[in-house]
Amino acid sequence: MKKLTSALLISLVLTGYVQAADKHYLTLQDTADSVQLLPPPPAFDSVAFQADKAAYEQGKYLRNTPRGTQAYSDADSSADNVTKNFSTPFGFEITAQNTPAIYELIATMKEDAGDYATKSAKEKYNRIRPFAFFHEPTCRPDDESKLAKNGSYPSGHTAIGWSIALVLAEINPTRQNEILKRGFELGQSRVICGYHWQSDVDAARVVSSAVVARLHNNPQFVSQLAKAKEEIAKLRQNAK
């Protein structure tokens, strides 16, 4: 096959025939190994697994409530939806147009936690997800076929939400309580939807915290973080 010209490749990306490469600050080798960092997921005959099952049942009761509606929306981990979810607690609308430095920071770092940080444990344990274990539907059935093939432990969506919450709380510390609360909720939404066990979510917060610590030693991340802090300072000044 002939090599694609740059113009043709760009055209194919824009039309959806070729997917653009995910952005990252870290390499997989840079990222903490979740197999070494975490204990194995709870055994089926353990007390911890009984707690997981109880949390699953509790989550099901919330699906037909406003909290369940929020959990459905939280399942979309795209950069645009994640920034939308954090805009209210952050205190400013986060978009590529309004806050380009902050948006670029989030869009680039999110898969460092969601993909790289969870990869080794997901592959090693290949833990069955709650909806597959119970043979029951989730709050968002259109995602089930893809997720059923992907290990449950730890939760990638939770890792994305919690890592972003930690960074946004650093950028705008006056709103840290609201930001961290929303980040916590993003993880619990995975339990409500039936995509993850509670222990998957708890473990994801550990690995994503490790990612954020490692990111602070990455020059590109540190540079973009500084730009994000300058941006929020200007936003505050203009809001006066």
PAFI-964091 format. One line per 3 residues: number of its first residue (from 1); their letters; for each residue x, y, z of N, C-alpha, C. Coordinates in nm, 2 decimals. Layout:
N
NUM	a	X Y Z X Y Z X Y Z ~ ... $
//
This chain:
240
1	mkk	0.08 -0.12 0.00 0.00 0.00 0.00 0.09 0.12 0.00 ~ 0.05 0.22 -0.08 0.13 0.35 -0.09 0.11 0.43 0.04 ~ 0.21 0.50 0.08 0.20 0.59 0.20 0.10 0.70 0.17 $
4	lts	0.02 0.73 0.27 -0.08 0.84 0.26 -0.01 0.97 0.26 ~ -0.05 1.06 0.18 0.01 1.20 0.19 -0.05 1.27 0.31 ~ 0.02 1.37 0.36 -0.02 1.44 0.48 -0.16 1.50 0.46 $
7	all	-0.19 1.55 0.34 -0.32 1.61 0.32 -0.43 1.51 0.32 ~ -0.40 1.39 0.26 -0.50 1.29 0.26 -0.53 1.23 0.40 ~ -0.42 1.22 0.47 -0.43 1.16 0.61 -0.52 1.26 0.70 $
10	isl	-0.49 1.39 0.68 -0.57 1.49 0.76 -0.72 1.48 0.72 ~ -0.74 1.46 0.59 -0.88 1.46 0.54 -0.95 1.33 0.60 ~ -0.88 1.22 0.60 -0.94 1.10 0.65 -0.97 1.11 0.80 $
13	vlt	-0.88 1.18 0.88 -0.90 1.20 1.02 -1.03 1.28 1.04 ~ -1.04 1.39 0.96 -1.15 1.48 0.98 -1.28 1.42 0.94 ~ -1.28 1.33 0.85 -1.40 1.26 0.81 -1.43 1.13 0.89 $
16	gyv	-1.34 1.10 0.98 -1.37 0.99 1.07 -1.32 0.85 1.02 ~ -1.26 0.85 0.91 -1.21 0.72 0.86 -1.08 0.67 0.93 ~ -1.01 0.77 0.98 -0.89 0.74 1.06 -0.90 0.81 1.19 $
19	qaa	-0.87 0.75 1.30 -0.88 0.81 1.43 -0.75 0.88 1.47 ~ -0.76 1.00 1.51 -0.64 1.07 1.56 -0.58 1.00 1.68 ~ -0.45 1.01 1.70 -0.39 0.94 1.81 -0.43 1.02 1.94 $
22	dkh	-0.45 0.94 2.05 -0.48 1.00 2.18 -0.36 1.08 2.23 ~ -0.39 1.18 2.30 -0.28 1.27 2.35 -0.24 1.21 2.49 ~ -0.12 1.23 2.52 -0.06 1.18 2.65 0.06 1.28 2.68 $
25	ylt	0.08 1.29 2.81 0.20 1.35 2.86 0.30 1.25 2.90 ~ 0.25 1.13 2.95 0.34 1.03 2.99 0.34 0.91 2.89 ~ 0.45 0.83 2.90 0.45 0.71 2.83 0.40 0.60 2.93 $
28	lqd	0.36 0.48 2.87 0.32 0.37 2.96 0.43 0.34 3.06 ~ 0.55 0.35 3.02 0.66 0.31 3.11 0.68 0.42 3.22 ~ 0.64 0.54 3.20 0.65 0.65 3.30 0.55 0.62 3.41 $
31	tad	0.44 0.56 3.38 0.32 0.55 3.46 0.34 0.44 3.57 ~ 0.29 0.47 3.69 0.29 0.37 3.79 0.22 0.24 3.75 ~ 0.28 0.13 3.78 0.22 0.00 3.74 0.11 -0.04 3.83 $
34	svq	-0.01 -0.04 3.79 -0.13 -0.07 3.87 -0.12 -0.21 3.93 ~ -0.06 -0.30 3.87 -0.05 -0.44 3.93 0.04 -0.43 4.05 ~ 0.15 -0.36 4.05 0.24 -0.35 4.16 0.18 -0.25 4.27 $
37	llp	0.10 -0.16 4.23 0.05 -0.06 4.32 -0.07 -0.11 4.40 ~ -0.15 -0.19 4.34 -0.28 -0.23 4.40 -0.28 -0.38 4.44 ~ -0.36 -0.41 4.54 -0.38 -0.55 4.58 -0.47 -0.61 4.47 $
40	ppp	-0.48 -0.74 4.46 -0.58 -0.80 4.37 -0.72 -0.76 4.40 ~ -0.81 -0.77 4.31 -0.95 -0.74 4.34 -1.01 -0.84 4.44 ~ -1.11 -0.80 4.51 -1.17 -0.89 4.61 -1.21 -1.03 4.55 $
43	afd	-1.18 -1.13 4.63 -1.22 -1.27 4.58 -1.37 -1.28 4.60 ~ -1.43 -1.37 4.52 -1.58 -1.39 4.52 -1.63 -1.43 4.66 ~ -1.55 -1.50 4.74 -1.60 -1.55 4.87 -1.55 -1.46 4.98 $
46	sva	-1.51 -1.33 4.95 -1.46 -1.24 5.06 -1.57 -1.15 5.11 ~ -1.55 -1.09 5.22 -1.64 -0.99 5.28 -1.64 -0.87 5.19 ~ -1.52 -0.83 5.14 -1.52 -0.72 5.05 -1.60 -0.73 4.93 $
49	fqa	-1.62 -0.85 4.87 -1.70 -0.87 4.76 -1.85 -0.86 4.80 ~ -1.88 -0.90 4.92 -2.02 -0.88 4.96 -2.05 -0.73 4.97 ~ -1.95 -0.65 5.01 -1.97 -0.51 5.01 -1.99 -0.45 4.87 $
52	dka	-1.91 -0.51 4.77 -1.93 -0.47 4.63 -2.07 -0.50 4.58 ~ -2.12 -0.62 4.62 -2.26 -0.65 4.57 -2.36 -0.56 4.63 ~ -2.34 -0.53 4.76 -2.44 -0.44 4.83 -2.44 -0.30 4.76 $
55	aye	-2.32 -0.25 4.73 -2.31 -0.12 4.66 -2.37 -0.12 4.53 ~ -2.36 -0.23 4.46 -2.43 -0.25 4.33 -2.58 -0.24 4.34 ~ -2.63 -0.31 4.44 -2.78 -0.31 4.46 -2.83 -0.17 4.50 $
58	qgk	-2.75 -0.10 4.58 -2.79 0.03 4.62 -2.78 0.12 4.50 ~ -2.69 0.11 4.41 -2.68 0.19 4.30 -2.79 0.18 4.20 ~ -2.84 0.05 4.19 -2.96 0.03 4.10 -3.08 0.11 4.14 $
61	ylr	-3.10 0.13 4.27 -3.21 0.21 4.31 -3.21 0.36 4.28 ~ -3.09 0.40 4.24 -3.07 0.54 4.21 -3.08 0.57 4.06 ~ -3.10 0.47 3.98 -3.09 0.49 3.84 -3.21 0.57 3.78 $
64	ntp	-3.33 0.56 3.84 -3.45 0.63 3.80 -3.47 0.76 3.88 ~ -3.36 0.82 3.92 -3.36 0.94 4.00 -3.27 1.05 3.93 ~ -3.28 1.17 3.97 -3.19 1.27 3.91 -3.04 1.23 3.92 $
67	rgt	-3.01 1.16 4.03 -2.87 1.11 4.04 -2.84 1.01 3.93 ~ -2.93 0.93 3.90 -2.91 0.83 3.79 -2.90 0.90 3.65 ~ -2.97 1.01 3.63 -2.95 1.08 3.51 -2.81 1.14 3.50 $
70	qay	-2.76 1.19 3.61 -2.63 1.24 3.61 -2.53 1.13 3.58 ~ -2.55 1.01 3.64 -2.46 0.90 3.62 -2.46 0.86 3.47 ~ -2.57 0.87 3.40 -2.58 0.84 3.26 -2.49 0.94 3.18 $
73	sda	-2.50 1.06 3.22 -2.42 1.17 3.15 -2.27 1.15 3.18 ~ -2.24 1.11 3.30 -2.10 1.10 3.34 -2.03 0.98 3.27 ~ -2.11 0.89 3.21 -2.04 0.78 3.13 -1.97 0.83 3.01 $
76	dss	-2.00 0.94 2.96 -1.93 1.00 2.85 -1.80 1.07 2.90 ~ -1.69 1.00 2.87 -1.56 1.05 2.92 -1.48 1.14 2.81 ~ -1.55 1.19 2.71 -1.48 1.27 2.61 -1.44 1.40 2.68 $
79	adn	-1.34 1.46 2.62 -1.29 1.59 2.68 -1.39 1.69 2.70 ~ -1.48 1.71 2.59 -1.59 1.81 2.60 -1.68 1.78 2.71 ~ -1.72 1.65 2.73 -1.82 1.62 2.84 -1.75 1.63 2.98 $
82	vtk	-1.63 1.59 2.99 -1.56 1.60 3.12 -1.55 1.74 3.16 ~ -1.51 1.83 3.07 -1.49 1.97 3.10 -1.62 2.04 3.14 ~ -1.73 1.99 3.07 -1.86 2.04 3.10 -1.90 2.00 3.24 $
85	nfs	-1.87 1.88 3.28 -1.91 1.83 3.41 -1.84 1.91 3.52 ~ -1.72 1.96 3.49 -1.64 2.03 3.60 -1.66 2.18 3.59 ~ -1.73 2.23 3.49 -1.73 2.37 3.48 -1.80 2.44 3.59 $
88	tpf	-1.92 2.39 3.64 -1.99 2.45 3.75 -1.91 2.45 3.88 ~ -1.86 2.33 3.92 -1.78 2.33 4.04 -1.65 2.41 4.03 ~ -1.59 2.42 3.91 -1.47 2.50 3.89 -1.50 2.65 3.90 $
91	gfe	-1.62 2.69 3.87 -1.65 2.83 3.88 -1.64 2.91 3.75 ~ -1.59 2.85 3.65 -1.58 2.91 3.51 -1.61 2.80 3.41 ~ -1.67 2.84 3.30 -1.69 2.74 3.19 -1.56 2.70 3.13 $
94	ita	-1.54 2.57 3.12 -1.41 2.52 3.07 -1.45 2.47 2.93 ~ -1.40 2.54 2.83 -1.41 2.49 2.69 -1.28 2.53 2.61 ~ -1.27 2.47 2.49 -1.16 2.50 2.41 -1.15 2.64 2.37 $
97	qnt	-1.27 2.71 2.36 -1.27 2.85 2.32 -1.25 2.94 2.44 ~ -1.31 2.92 2.55 -1.31 3.01 2.66 -1.19 2.99 2.75 ~ -1.14 2.87 2.77 -1.02 2.84 2.85 -0.93 2.75 2.78 $
100	pai	-0.87 2.79 2.67 -0.79 2.70 2.59 -0.67 2.63 2.66 ~ -0.61 2.70 2.75 -0.49 2.64 2.83 -0.54 2.53 2.92 ~ -0.65 2.55 2.99 -0.70 2.45 3.09 -0.76 2.34 3.01 $
103	yel	-0.83 2.36 2.90 -0.89 2.26 2.82 -0.78 2.17 2.76 ~ -0.68 2.23 2.71 -0.57 2.15 2.65 -0.50 2.06 2.76 ~ -0.48 2.11 2.88 -0.43 2.04 2.99 -0.51 1.91 3.02 $
106	iat	-0.64 1.93 3.03 -0.73 1.82 3.06 -0.73 1.72 2.95 ~ -0.75 1.77 2.82 -0.76 1.68 2.71 -0.64 1.59 2.69 ~ -0.52 1.65 2.73 -0.40 1.57 2.71 -0.37 1.48 2.83 $
109	mke	-0.40 1.51 2.95 -0.37 1.43 3.06 -0.47 1.32 3.09 ~ -0.59 1.33 3.04 -0.70 1.24 3.09 -0.67 1.09 3.06 ~ -0.61 1.06 2.95 -0.58 0.92 2.93 -0.45 0.87 2.99 $
112	dag	-0.37 0.96 3.04 -0.26 0.91 3.13 -0.31 0.83 3.25 ~ -0.43 0.88 3.30 -0.49 0.81 3.41 -0.59 0.70 3.36 ~ -0.67 0.74 3.26 -0.77 0.65 3.22 -0.73 0.53 3.15 $
115	dya	-0.62 0.54 3.07 -0.57 0.43 2.99 -0.44 0.37 3.05 ~ -0.34 0.45 3.06 -0.21 0.40 3.10 -0.21 0.34 3.24 ~ -0.27 0.42 3.34 -0.26 0.39 3.48 -0.33 0.26 3.51 $
118	tks	-0.44 0.23 3.44 -0.52 0.12 3.47 -0.49 -0.01 3.39 ~ -0.41 0.01 3.29 -0.39 -0.09 3.19 -0.34 -0.23 3.24 ~ -0.24 -0.23 3.32 -0.18 -0.36 3.36 -0.27 -0.44 3.45 $
121	ake	-0.34 -0.38 3.54 -0.43 -0.45 3.63 -0.55 -0.50 3.56 ~ -0.60 -0.41 3.47 -0.72 -0.46 3.39 -0.68 -0.58 3.31 ~ -0.56 -0.59 3.25 -0.53 -0.70 3.17 -0.49 -0.82 3.25 $
124	kyn	-0.43 -0.80 3.37 -0.39 -0.92 3.45 -0.51 -0.99 3.51 ~ -0.60 -0.91 3.57 -0.71 -0.97 3.64 -0.84 -0.99 3.56 ~ -0.85 -0.91 3.45 -0.97 -0.92 3.36 -1.10 -0.94 3.44 $
127	rir	-1.12 -0.86 3.54 -1.23 -0.88 3.64 -1.36 -0.86 3.56 ~ -1.46 -0.95 3.59 -1.59 -0.93 3.53 -1.66 -0.81 3.59 ~ -1.73 -0.74 3.50 -1.81 -0.62 3.54 -1.94 -0.66 3.61 $
130	pfa	-1.99 -0.58 3.69 -2.12 -0.61 3.76 -2.23 -0.65 3.67 ~ -2.25 -0.58 3.56 -2.37 -0.61 3.48 -2.35 -0.74 3.41 ~ -2.23 -0.78 3.38 -2.21 -0.91 3.32 -2.22 -1.02 3.43 $
133	ffh	-2.17 -0.99 3.55 -2.18 -1.09 3.66 -2.33 -1.13 3.69 ~ -2.41 -1.02 3.69 -2.55 -1.04 3.73 -2.64 -1.06 3.61 ~ -2.59 -1.05 3.49 -2.67 -1.06 3.36 -2.78 -0.96 3.37 $
136	ept	-2.75 -0.84 3.40 -2.85 -0.73 3.41 -2.81 -0.61 3.33 ~ -2.90 -0.53 3.28 -2.87 -0.41 3.20 -2.81 -0.31 3.29 ~ -2.73 -0.22 3.22 -2.67 -0.10 3.29 -2.76 0.02 3.27 $
139	crp	-2.72 0.13 3.31 -2.80 0.26 3.29 -2.78 0.31 3.15 ~ -2.68 0.25 3.08 -2.65 0.30 2.94 -2.61 0.18 2.86 ~ -2.71 0.10 2.81 -2.68 -0.03 2.75 -2.60 -0.02 2.62 $
142	dde	-2.60 0.10 2.55 -2.52 0.11 2.43 -2.37 0.09 2.45 ~ -2.32 0.10 2.57 -2.18 0.09 2.60 -2.14 -0.06 2.64 ~ -2.24 -0.14 2.66 -2.22 -0.27 2.73 -2.13 -0.37 2.65 $
145	skl	-2.16 -0.37 2.51 -2.08 -0.47 2.43 -1.93 -0.44 2.43 ~ -1.90 -0.31 2.43 -1.75 -0.28 2.44 -1.69 -0.30 2.57 ~ -1.77 -0.26 2.68 -1.71 -0.28 2.81 -1.70 -0.42 2.86 $
148	akn	-1.79 -0.51 2.81 -1.79 -0.64 2.86 -1.66 -0.71 2.82 ~ -1.59 -0.66 2.72 -1.46 -0.72 2.68 -1.34 -0.66 2.75 ~ -1.37 -0.56 2.84 -1.26 -0.49 2.91 -1.27 -0.51 3.06 $
151	gsy	-1.15 -0.54 3.12 -1.15 -0.56 3.26 -1.21 -0.45 3.35 ~ -1.27 -0.49 3.46 -1.34 -0.39 3.54 -1.25 -0.32 3.65 ~ -1.14 -0.39 3.68 -1.05 -0.34 3.79 -0.92 -0.29 3.74 $
154	psg	-0.88 -0.16 3.77 -0.96 -0.06 3.83 -1.04 0.02 3.73 ~ -1.12 0.11 3.77 -1.21 0.19 3.68 -1.14 0.30 3.61 ~ -1.13 0.29 3.47 -1.07 0.40 3.39 -1.14 0.53 3.40 $
157	hta	-1.27 0.53 3.39 -1.35 0.65 3.40 -1.33 0.72 3.53 ~ -1.32 0.64 3.64 -1.30 0.70 3.77 -1.16 0.77 3.78 ~ -1.06 0.70 3.72 -0.92 0.75 3.72 -0.92 0.88 3.65 $
160	igw	-0.99 0.89 3.54 -0.99 1.02 3.46 -1.05 1.13 3.55 ~ -1.17 1.10 3.60 -1.24 1.20 3.68 -1.16 1.25 3.80 ~ -1.10 1.15 3.88 -1.03 1.19 4.00 -0.90 1.26 3.97 $
163	sia	-0.83 1.22 3.87 -0.70 1.29 3.83 -0.73 1.43 3.79 ~ -0.83 1.45 3.71 -0.87 1.59 3.66 -0.91 1.67 3.78 ~ -0.99 1.61 3.87 -1.03 1.69 3.99 -0.91 1.74 4.07 $
166	lvl	-0.82 1.65 4.09 -0.70 1.69 4.17 -0.62 1.81 4.10 ~ -0.61 1.80 3.97 -0.54 1.91 3.90 -0.62 2.04 3.89 ~ -0.75 2.03 3.87 -0.83 2.15 3.87 -0.84 2.21 4.01 $
169	aei	-0.83 2.13 4.11 -0.83 2.19 4.25 -0.70 2.26 4.28 ~ -0.60 2.22 4.21 -0.47 2.29 4.22 -0.47 2.42 4.15 ~ -0.54 2.42 4.03 -0.55 2.54 3.95 -0.63 2.65 4.01 $
172	npt	-0.74 2.60 4.08 -0.84 2.69 4.14 -0.87 2.65 4.28 ~ -0.78 2.66 4.37 -0.79 2.61 4.51 -0.91 2.67 4.59 ~ -0.96 2.79 4.55 -1.07 2.84 4.62 -1.20 2.76 4.60 $
175	rqn	-1.20 2.68 4.49 -1.31 2.59 4.46 -1.28 2.44 4.48 ~ -1.18 2.41 4.56 -1.13 2.27 4.58 -1.24 2.18 4.63 ~ -1.32 2.23 4.72 -1.43 2.14 4.78 -1.53 2.10 4.67 $
178	eil	-1.57 2.19 4.60 -1.67 2.17 4.49 -1.61 2.08 4.38 ~ -1.49 2.11 4.35 -1.42 2.03 4.24 -1.40 1.89 4.28 ~ -1.35 1.87 4.40 -1.32 1.73 4.45 -1.45 1.65 4.47 $
181	krg	-1.55 1.72 4.51 -1.68 1.65 4.53 -1.73 1.60 4.40 ~ -1.72 1.68 4.29 -1.76 1.64 4.16 -1.68 1.53 4.11 ~ -1.55 1.53 4.13 -1.46 1.42 4.09 -1.50 1.29 4.16 $
184	fel	-1.53 1.30 4.29 -1.57 1.18 4.36 -1.70 1.12 4.30 ~ -1.80 1.21 4.27 -1.92 1.17 4.21 -1.91 1.10 4.08 ~ -1.81 1.14 4.00 -1.79 1.07 3.87 -1.75 0.93 3.89 $
187	gqs	-1.68 0.90 3.99 -1.65 0.76 4.02 -1.77 0.68 4.07 ~ -1.85 0.74 4.16 -1.97 0.67 4.21 -2.07 0.65 4.10 ~ -2.07 0.73 4.00 -2.16 0.71 3.89 -2.14 0.58 3.82 $
190	rvi	-2.01 0.53 3.82 -1.98 0.40 3.76 -2.05 0.29 3.83 ~ -2.06 0.30 3.97 -2.13 0.20 4.05 -2.28 0.21 4.02 ~ -2.33 0.33 4.02 -2.47 0.34 3.99 -2.52 0.28 3.86 $
193	cgy	-2.43 0.30 3.76 -2.47 0.25 3.63 -2.45 0.10 3.62 ~ -2.37 0.04 3.71 -2.35 -0.10 3.70 -2.23 -0.14 3.62 ~ -2.15 -0.04 3.58 -2.03 -0.07 3.50 -1.91 -0.12 3.59 $
196	hwq	-1.91 -0.08 3.72 -1.80 -0.11 3.80 -1.84 -0.14 3.94 ~ -1.76 -0.23 4.01 -1.78 -0.25 4.15 -1.72 -0.14 4.23 ~ -1.76 -0.12 4.35 -1.71 -0.01 4.44 -1.56 -0.03 4.45 $
199	sdv	-1.51 -0.15 4.47 -1.37 -0.17 4.49 -1.29 -0.13 4.36 ~ -1.35 -0.14 4.24 -1.28 -0.09 4.12 -1.26 0.06 4.13 ~ -1.37 0.13 4.18 -1.37 0.28 4.19 -1.27 0.32 4.29 $
202	daa	-1.27 0.26 4.41 -1.17 0.29 4.51 -1.03 0.28 4.47 ~ -1.00 0.17 4.40 -0.86 0.14 4.35 -0.82 0.25 4.24 ~ -0.92 0.29 4.16 -0.89 0.39 4.06 -0.84 0.52 4.12 $
205	rvv	-0.90 0.56 4.23 -0.86 0.68 4.29 -0.71 0.68 4.34 ~ -0.67 0.56 4.37 -0.53 0.54 4.42 -0.43 0.56 4.30 ~ -0.46 0.49 4.19 -0.37 0.49 4.07 -0.37 0.63 4.01 $
208	ssa	-0.49 0.69 4.00 -0.49 0.83 3.94 -0.42 0.93 4.03 ~ -0.42 0.91 4.16 -0.34 1.00 4.24 -0.19 0.98 4.21 ~ -0.15 0.86 4.19 -0.01 0.83 4.15 0.02 0.90 4.02 $
211	vva	-0.07 0.90 3.92 -0.05 0.96 3.79 -0.02 1.11 3.81 ~ -0.11 1.17 3.89 -0.09 1.32 3.91 0.04 1.35 3.97 ~ 0.08 1.27 4.07 0.22 1.29 4.13 0.33 1.28 4.02 $
214	rlh	0.31 1.18 3.93 0.42 1.16 3.83 0.41 1.28 3.73 ~ 0.29 1.32 3.70 0.28 1.43 3.60 0.35 1.56 3.64 ~ 0.36 1.58 3.77 0.43 1.70 3.82 0.58 1.69 3.80 $
217	nnp	0.63 1.58 3.75 0.77 1.57 3.71 0.79 1.57 3.56 ~ 0.68 1.60 3.49 0.69 1.60 3.34 0.70 1.74 3.30 ~ 0.80 1.78 3.22 0.82 1.92 3.19 0.70 1.98 3.10 $
220	qfv	0.65 1.90 3.01 0.54 1.95 2.93 0.41 1.98 3.01 ~ 0.38 1.89 3.10 0.27 1.90 3.19 0.29 2.03 3.28 ~ 0.41 2.04 3.34 0.44 2.15 3.43 0.42 2.29 3.36 $
223	sql	0.47 2.29 3.23 0.46 2.41 3.15 0.31 2.44 3.12 ~ 0.23 2.34 3.09 0.09 2.37 3.05 0.01 2.40 3.18 ~ 0.05 2.34 3.29 -0.01 2.38 3.42 0.01 2.52 3.46 $
226	aka	0.13 2.57 3.43 0.16 2.71 3.46 0.07 2.80 3.37 ~ 0.05 2.76 3.25 -0.03 2.84 3.16 -0.18 2.84 3.21 ~ -0.22 2.72 3.26 -0.36 2.71 3.31 -0.38 2.80 3.43 $
229	kee	-0.28 2.81 3.52 -0.29 2.90 3.63 -0.29 3.04 3.59 ~ -0.21 3.08 3.49 -0.22 3.22 3.44 -0.35 3.25 3.39 ~ -0.41 3.15 3.32 -0.54 3.17 3.26 -0.65 3.19 3.36 $
232	iak	-0.65 3.12 3.47 -0.75 3.13 3.58 -0.73 3.26 3.65 ~ -0.61 3.31 3.66 -0.58 3.44 3.72 -0.64 3.55 3.64 ~ -0.63 3.54 3.51 -0.69 3.64 3.42 -0.85 3.63 3.43 $
235	lrq	-0.90 3.51 3.43 -1.05 3.50 3.44 -1.10 3.56 3.57 ~ -1.03 3.54 3.68 -1.07 3.60 3.81 -1.07 3.75 3.80 ~ -0.96 3.81 3.73 -0.94 3.95 3.72 -1.05 4.01 3.64 $
238	nak	-1.09 3.94 3.53 -1.19 3.99 3.44 -1.33 3.98 3.50 ~ -1.34 3.89 3.60 -1.48 3.87 3.66 -1.50 3.98 3.77 ~ -1.40 4.05 3.81 -1.42 4.15 3.91 -1.50 4.27 3.86 $
//
